[in-house]
């Protein structure tokens, strides 16, 4: 079926009102949950084939997160759908007003390759909860996962409800030629700009979940604060290393680089080496393809390798690597790394580090490690980012009550939990009133003057 025919088929379902019915939404979410939980083995095998993901990481970051998103939506859907009563303007009294959230309509969801299952299907949860239909385009760079998604969703849904279209860039471009009611894209900033431009031709709203060089700031403040932070440097290092180790660094909110107080530089670098060493023997994936492998390994020449650095082109494997002596103008500090390479730069002051952060595009996440609340407050107040996580990495994106998204070059819009429902719905005001009373002062007449209007009580004039 052509993209145009699919869109038309789904638009007919939207027009019928069938997708928006509360029980239809619940049924769709249950079917999606069943498709995920009932095909766990096939999903895990596909993720291993595409990205070398181990079972534990694939289950927790892809299968479990998607299933949990479904369960959360099912639990809260009735409350989300409930219209909110609002005050009625004086001119419309007596009357009643409410704000409803109507479905957008037909949604297009374009997924990435790094978390090819979870980052395609968690937006779908919001779309189905909102009463929409959806066309999904999985990444061609994770072909086995794309095949599994097409199979399990094809068994769970009629194409008029949810359809999966596989293919490369030309397929995405063909889809974007169609008029959708909402486009949700996860991927690079460069591609996000093209998606937004294509959607703008139809004035279609977009949600863009993009990348960004997520910085980590490690500053203790004064001498005493620095000494206190140094006492916990192994914990700091483990949490940074864990965020970088996930999916071999191919995570949009992975720590991209570390900006550290010069007094803590050497202890932190040594602790990072110990942390990565302690992870050996655990699950660790590979880079997605040879082009990406070559790009990331080329960055190793931008600094001195403090730990790691071993690579295997045949297996597309690169050890987690810490780089020191990296220039702020190098490729490692200009391009999003999206791999297991971690530059560490030292600074004499927090001001200097913040100046570097502000000189770069707004990141999707910003991490700050400190035991000094004044340092944390200053970092938050003087920077912009999609989210901030203090004394940890990545975990802020796992909460359903915490909207996830970027700002500026790292994206626009939010999802997860209620935020996902809100993304795929639109506010609609419904005001009801009777035909009596019908006050004459609002209508044109020969007696109507500004002076007469001002004689009316202020509450009748609306302010």
C-alpha positions as CSV (number, residue, x, y, z in Angstrom):
1,X,0.0,0.0,0.0
2,X,1.4,3.4,-0.9
3,X,2.0,6.1,1.8
4,X,-0.9,8.1,0.4
5,X,-3.3,5.2,0.5
6,X,-2.2,4.4,4.1
7,X,-2.8,8.0,5.2
8,X,-6.2,8.0,3.6
9,X,-7.2,4.8,5.2
10,X,-6.2,6.1,8.6
11,X,-7.8,9.4,8.0
12,X,-11.1,7.6,7.4
13,X,-10.8,5.9,10.7
14,X,-10.1,9.2,12.4
15,X,-13.2,10.7,10.7
16,X,-15.4,7.9,11.9
17,X,-14.5,8.7,15.6
18,X,-13.6,5.0,16.2
19,X,-10.0,5.7,17.3
20,X,-11.0,8.4,19.8
21,X,-13.5,6.2,21.7
22,X,-12.1,5.6,25.2
23,X,-12.5,1.8,25.0
24,X,-10.8,1.8,21.6
25,X,-7.8,3.6,23.2
26,X,-7.6,1.2,26.0
27,X,-7.9,-1.8,23.7
28,X,-5.1,-0.5,21.4
29,X,-2.8,0.0,24.4
30,X,-3.5,-3.5,25.6
31,X,-2.8,-4.9,22.2
32,X,0.5,-3.0,22.0
33,X,1.5,-4.2,25.5
34,X,0.6,-7.8,24.5
35,X,2.7,-7.5,21.3
36,X,5.7,-6.3,23.3
37,X,5.5,-8.8,26.1
38,X,4.5,-11.7,23.9
39,X,7.5,-11.3,21.6
40,X,10.3,-10.7,24.0
41,X,12.7,-13.3,22.6
42,X,12.3,-12.1,19.0
43,X,12.9,-8.5,20.1
44,X,16.0,-9.3,22.1
45,X,17.4,-11.5,19.3
46,X,16.9,-8.7,16.8
47,X,18.5,-6.0,19.0
48,X,21.5,-8.3,19.5
49,X,21.8,-8.8,15.7
50,X,21.6,-5.1,15.0
51,X,23.6,-3.6,17.8
52,X,25.2,-6.4,19.7
53,X,23.0,-5.6,22.7
54,X,23.1,-8.1,25.6
55,X,19.9,-9.4,27.0
56,X,20.0,-7.4,30.2
57,X,20.5,-4.1,28.6
58,X,18.1,-4.8,25.7
59,X,15.4,-5.9,28.1
60,X,15.7,-3.0,30.6
61,X,16.2,-0.2,28.1
62,X,14.0,-1.4,25.2
63,X,11.4,-4.0,26.1
64,X,10.8,-3.1,29.8
65,X,10.6,0.6,29.2
66,X,8.1,0.2,26.4
67,X,5.9,-2.2,28.3
68,X,6.1,0.1,31.4
69,X,5.0,3.1,29.3
70,X,1.9,1.1,28.1
71,X,1.0,0.1,31.6
72,X,1.4,3.7,32.9
73,X,-0.8,5.0,30.2
74,X,-3.5,2.4,30.8
75,X,-3.5,3.3,34.5
76,X,-3.8,7.0,34.0
77,X,-5.8,7.3,30.8
78,X,-9.2,8.0,32.3
79,X,-7.8,11.0,34.2
80,X,-5.9,12.3,31.2
81,X,-9.0,12.2,29.0
82,X,-11.2,14.0,31.5
83,X,-12.2,17.5,30.4
84,X,-11.1,20.3,32.7
85,X,-13.7,22.9,33.9
86,X,-12.7,26.5,33.4
87,X,-14.1,29.9,34.5
88,X,-16.4,31.5,32.0
89,X,-15.8,35.1,30.9
90,X,-18.3,37.7,32.2
91,X,-19.8,38.3,28.8
92,X,-20.7,34.6,28.5
93,X,-22.3,34.2,31.9
94,X,-24.3,32.3,32.9
95,X,-22.5,29.5,31.1
96,X,-20.1,26.6,31.5
97,X,-16.7,26.1,29.9
98,X,-14.3,23.2,29.7
99,X,-11.1,22.4,28.0
100,X,-11.0,19.0,26.1
101,X,-8.0,17.3,24.6
102,X,-8.8,16.1,21.1
103,X,-6.7,13.7,19.1
104,X,-4.4,15.2,16.6
105,X,-5.4,12.7,13.9
106,X,-3.0,10.8,11.8
107,X,0.5,10.7,13.3
108,X,3.9,9.9,11.6
109,X,6.6,8.5,13.9
110,X,10.1,8.3,12.6
111,X,12.4,6.2,14.8
112,X,16.2,6.1,15.2
113,X,18.7,3.2,15.2
114,X,20.3,3.5,18.6
115,X,17.3,2.3,20.6
116,X,15.3,1.2,17.6
117,X,12.5,-0.5,19.5
118,X,11.9,1.7,22.5
119,X,12.3,5.1,20.8
120,X,9.8,4.1,18.1
121,X,7.2,2.5,20.3
122,X,7.1,4.8,23.4
123,X,5.9,7.7,21.2
124,X,3.3,5.3,19.8
125,X,2.0,4.8,23.3
126,X,1.2,8.6,23.6
127,X,-0.3,8.5,20.1
128,X,-2.7,5.6,20.9
129,X,-3.6,7.1,24.3
130,X,-4.5,10.3,22.6
131,X,-6.9,8.6,20.2
132,X,-4.8,8.8,17.1
133,X,-3.8,6.5,14.3
134,X,-0.1,6.2,13.4
135,X,2.3,5.3,10.6
136,X,5.7,4.2,11.9
137,X,9.0,4.3,10.0
138,X,11.7,2.3,11.8
139,X,15.4,2.9,11.1
140,X,16.8,1.0,8.2
141,X,20.1,0.9,10.1
142,X,18.5,-1.6,12.5
143,X,16.9,-3.9,9.9
144,X,16.3,-7.0,12.1
145,X,14.5,-4.9,14.7
146,X,12.5,-3.1,12.0
147,X,11.3,-6.5,10.7
148,X,10.3,-7.7,14.1
149,X,8.4,-4.4,14.7
150,X,6.6,-4.7,11.4
151,X,5.6,-8.3,12.2
152,X,4.3,-7.9,15.7
153,X,2.4,-4.7,15.0
154,X,1.1,-6.2,11.8
155,X,-0.4,-9.0,13.8
156,X,-1.8,-6.7,16.6
157,X,-3.3,-3.9,14.5
158,X,-5.2,-3.2,11.3
159,X,-3.2,-0.8,9.0
160,X,-6.0,1.6,9.5
161,X,-5.0,1.9,13.1
162,X,-1.2,1.4,13.1
163,X,1.0,0.7,10.1
164,X,4.7,0.1,9.8
165,X,6.5,1.2,6.6
166,X,10.1,-0.1,6.1
167,X,12.8,1.3,3.9
168,X,15.5,3.9,3.7
169,X,15.7,7.6,3.4
170,X,13.6,7.7,0.2
171,X,10.7,6.1,2.1
172,X,10.9,8.7,4.8
173,X,10.9,11.5,2.2
174,X,7.9,9.9,0.5
175,X,6.0,9.8,3.8
176,X,6.9,13.4,4.5
177,X,5.3,14.4,1.3
178,X,1.9,13.4,2.8
179,X,-0.1,15.6,5.1
180,X,0.0,14.3,8.6
181,X,-1.6,15.9,11.7
182,X,1.6,15.4,13.8
183,X,5.1,14.3,13.0
184,X,7.4,12.9,15.8
185,X,11.0,12.4,14.9
186,X,13.9,11.1,16.9
187,X,17.4,11.4,15.4
188,X,20.2,13.8,14.5
189,X,19.8,17.6,14.5
190,X,20.7,17.9,10.8
191,X,17.9,15.4,9.8
192,X,15.6,17.0,12.3
193,X,15.9,20.3,10.4
194,X,14.9,18.6,7.2
195,X,11.9,16.9,8.9
196,X,10.7,20.2,10.3
197,X,11.1,21.9,6.9
198,X,9.1,19.1,5.2
199,X,6.3,19.2,7.8
200,X,6.2,23.0,7.5
201,X,4.9,22.7,3.9
202,X,1.7,21.3,5.4
203,X,1.8,23.4,8.6
204,X,2.1,20.1,10.5
205,X,3.2,20.4,14.1
206,X,6.4,18.5,14.9
207,X,8.1,17.0,18.0
208,X,11.8,16.7,17.5
209,X,13.9,14.6,19.8
210,X,17.4,15.3,18.7
211,X,21.0,14.9,19.9
212,X,23.5,17.2,21.5
213,X,26.9,17.2,23.2
214,X,25.8,16.6,26.8
215,X,28.4,18.1,29.1
216,X,29.3,16.9,32.6
217,X,30.6,19.5,35.0
218,X,32.5,18.3,38.1
219,X,33.2,21.2,40.5
220,X,33.3,21.2,44.3
221,X,33.3,25.0,44.8
222,X,35.8,26.2,47.4
223,X,38.7,24.2,48.8
224,X,36.5,22.5,51.4
225,X,33.9,21.6,48.8
226,X,36.5,20.3,46.4
227,X,38.0,18.1,49.2
228,X,34.5,16.7,50.0
229,X,33.9,15.9,46.3
230,X,37.3,14.3,46.0
231,X,36.3,11.9,48.8
232,X,33.5,10.6,46.5
233,X,35.4,10.7,43.2
234,X,35.0,6.9,42.7
235,X,31.2,7.3,42.8
236,X,31.3,10.3,40.5
237,X,33.4,8.3,38.0
238,X,31.2,5.2,38.2
239,X,28.1,7.2,37.4
240,X,29.7,9.1,34.5
241,X,31.2,5.9,33.2
242,X,27.9,4.0,33.4
243,X,26.2,6.7,31.4
244,X,28.9,6.5,28.7
245,X,29.0,2.7,28.7
246,X,25.3,2.2,28.0
247,X,24.8,1.1,24.4
248,X,28.5,1.7,23.7
249,X,27.9,5.4,24.1
250,X,25.2,5.5,21.4
251,X,22.7,7.2,23.6
252,X,21.3,10.7,23.0
253,X,21.7,11.7,26.6
254,X,25.1,9.9,27.1
255,X,27.8,12.1,28.8
256,X,29.6,13.5,25.8
257,X,32.5,15.2,27.6
258,X,33.6,16.2,31.1
259,X,34.6,19.7,32.3
260,X,36.3,19.3,35.6
261,X,38.0,21.5,38.2
262,X,41.7,21.3,37.6
263,X,42.3,20.2,41.2
264,X,40.1,17.1,40.5
265,X,41.3,16.3,37.0
266,X,43.9,13.6,37.7
267,X,41.9,11.9,40.5
268,X,38.8,11.8,38.2
269,X,40.7,10.4,35.2
270,X,42.2,7.7,37.3
271,X,38.8,6.9,38.8
272,X,37.2,6.7,35.4
273,X,39.8,4.2,34.4
274,X,39.0,2.0,37.4
275,X,35.3,2.3,36.8
276,X,35.5,1.2,33.1
277,X,37.8,-1.6,34.2
278,X,35.3,-2.8,36.7
279,X,32.6,-3.1,34.0
280,X,34.7,-5.6,32.0
281,X,32.9,-8.9,31.8
282,X,29.5,-7.3,31.8
283,X,27.4,-6.7,28.7
284,X,28.8,-4.3,26.2
285,X,27.5,-3.6,22.7
286,X,29.2,-2.6,19.5
287,X,29.0,0.4,17.1
288,X,26.2,0.2,14.6
289,X,28.2,0.0,11.4
290,X,31.6,0.5,9.8
291,X,31.1,4.1,8.8
292,X,30.1,5.0,12.4
293,X,33.0,3.0,13.8
294,X,35.5,4.8,11.5
295,X,34.2,8.2,12.5
296,X,34.3,7.5,16.2
297,X,37.8,5.9,16.2
298,X,39.1,8.8,14.2
299,X,38.4,11.0,17.3
300,X,41.0,9.1,19.3
301,X,43.7,11.2,17.7
302,X,42.3,14.4,19.2
303,X,43.9,13.8,22.6
304,X,46.0,11.5,24.8
305,X,44.4,8.1,25.6
306,X,44.3,7.8,29.4
307,X,42.5,4.5,29.3
308,X,41.0,2.1,26.8
309,X,41.5,2.8,23.1
310,X,41.6,-0.8,21.9
311,X,39.4,-1.5,18.9
312,X,38.4,-4.4,16.6
313,X,37.1,-3.2,13.2
314,X,35.7,-6.7,12.3
315,X,33.5,-6.7,15.4
316,X,32.9,-3.0,15.3
317,X,34.1,-2.9,18.9
318,X,35.8,0.0,20.6
319,X,36.8,0.0,24.3
320,X,35.5,2.8,26.4
321,X,38.2,5.4,26.1
322,X,39.1,8.5,28.2
323,X,40.9,11.3,26.3
324,X,42.9,14.0,28.0
325,X,44.6,17.1,26.6
326,X,41.8,17.6,24.1
327,X,41.5,21.1,22.5
328,X,38.1,22.8,22.7
329,X,38.4,23.3,19.0
330,X,39.0,19.7,18.1
331,X,36.4,17.4,16.3
332,X,35.9,15.5,19.5
333,X,34.6,18.7,21.1
334,X,32.8,20.0,18.0
335,X,30.8,17.0,16.8
336,X,28.5,14.8,18.8
337,X,30.6,11.8,19.7
338,X,27.8,9.2,20.0
339,X,30.3,6.5,20.9
340,X,32.4,5.3,23.8
341,X,35.0,8.1,23.8
342,X,35.0,10.5,26.7
343,X,37.1,13.7,26.5
344,X,38.0,15.2,29.9
345,X,39.0,18.9,30.0
346,X,40.3,20.7,33.1
347,X,39.4,24.3,34.1
348,X,40.7,26.8,36.6
349,X,37.2,28.0,37.4
350,X,33.6,27.2,37.1
351,X,33.1,30.4,35.2
352,X,35.5,29.3,32.4
353,X,33.7,25.9,32.1
354,X,30.2,27.6,32.0
355,X,31.5,29.9,29.3
356,X,32.4,26.9,27.1
357,X,29.0,25.3,27.7
358,X,27.1,28.5,26.8
359,X,29.2,28.9,23.6
360,X,27.9,25.6,22.3
361,X,24.4,24.6,21.1
362,X,21.9,23.8,23.9
363,X,22.4,20.1,24.9
364,X,19.7,17.5,25.4
365,X,21.0,16.9,29.0
366,X,23.4,18.6,31.3
367,X,25.1,16.8,34.2
368,X,26.6,18.4,37.3
369,X,28.5,16.7,40.1
370,X,29.0,18.7,43.3
371,X,28.2,18.6,47.0
372,X,27.9,22.4,47.0
373,X,24.3,23.5,46.4
374,X,25.5,27.0,45.3
375,X,27.5,25.4,42.5
376,X,24.5,23.4,41.3
377,X,22.2,26.4,41.5
378,X,24.6,28.5,39.5
379,X,25.0,25.8,36.8
380,X,21.3,25.4,36.4
381,X,20.6,29.2,36.4
382,X,23.3,30.1,33.9
383,X,22.8,27.4,31.2
384,X,20.0,26.0,29.0
385,X,19.4,22.3,28.3
386,X,16.5,19.9,27.8
387,X,17.1,18.5,31.3
388,X,19.5,18.6,34.2
389,X,20.6,15.7,36.3
390,X,22.6,16.4,39.5
391,X,25.1,13.8,40.8
392,X,24.1,11.2,38.3
393,X,23.7,10.6,34.6
394,X,20.8,9.4,32.3
395,X,18.4,8.4,35.1
396,X,16.3,11.5,34.7
397,X,14.8,10.2,31.5
398,X,13.4,7.1,33.1
399,X,10.5,8.7,35.1
400,X,7.0,8.9,33.6
401,X,6.3,12.0,35.6
402,X,9.3,13.8,34.1
403,X,8.7,15.2,30.6
404,X,11.6,14.4,28.3
405,X,12.8,16.5,25.4
406,X,15.3,19.1,24.2
407,X,15.6,22.8,23.5
408,X,17.1,24.6,20.5
409,X,19.4,22.3,18.6
410,X,18.6,19.4,20.9
411,X,14.9,19.4,19.9
412,X,11.4,20.7,20.7
413,X,8.4,19.2,22.4
414,X,8.2,16.7,25.2
415,X,6.9,13.1,25.8
416,X,6.9,10.3,28.3
417,X,3.8,9.7,30.4
418,X,1.3,12.5,30.5
419,X,3.6,14.6,28.3
420,X,3.3,12.1,25.5
421,X,-0.5,12.1,25.7
422,X,-0.4,16.0,25.6
423,X,1.9,15.9,22.6
424,X,-0.5,13.9,20.5
425,X,-3.6,15.8,21.6
426,X,-4.8,19.4,21.1
427,X,-6.6,21.6,23.6
428,X,-10.1,22.5,22.5
429,X,-12.4,24.9,24.4
430,X,-16.1,24.1,24.6
431,X,-18.3,26.9,26.0
432,X,-22.0,26.4,26.6
433,X,-24.7,28.9,27.6
434,X,-28.4,29.3,27.2
435,X,-30.4,31.9,25.2
436,X,-31.4,33.8,28.3
437,X,-30.6,36.3,29.7
438,X,-29.6,38.3,26.6
439,X,-28.2,41.7,27.9
440,X,-28.7,44.5,25.4
441,X,-25.6,46.5,26.2
442,X,-23.4,44.2,24.0
443,X,-25.2,44.9,20.8
444,X,-24.8,48.0,18.6
445,X,-27.3,50.8,19.1
446,X,-27.6,54.6,18.8
447,X,-27.4,54.9,22.5
448,X,-24.1,53.0,22.7
449,X,-21.2,55.3,23.5
450,X,-17.9,55.0,25.3
451,X,-19.2,57.1,28.1
452,X,-22.2,54.8,28.6
453,X,-20.0,51.8,28.5
454,X,-17.8,53.2,31.3
455,X,-20.9,53.8,33.4
456,X,-21.5,50.0,33.6
457,X,-20.1,48.2,36.6
458,X,-16.6,47.0,35.9
459,X,-17.5,43.3,36.3
460,X,-20.0,43.7,33.4
461,X,-17.3,45.3,31.2
462,X,-15.1,42.3,31.8
463,X,-12.4,44.0,33.8
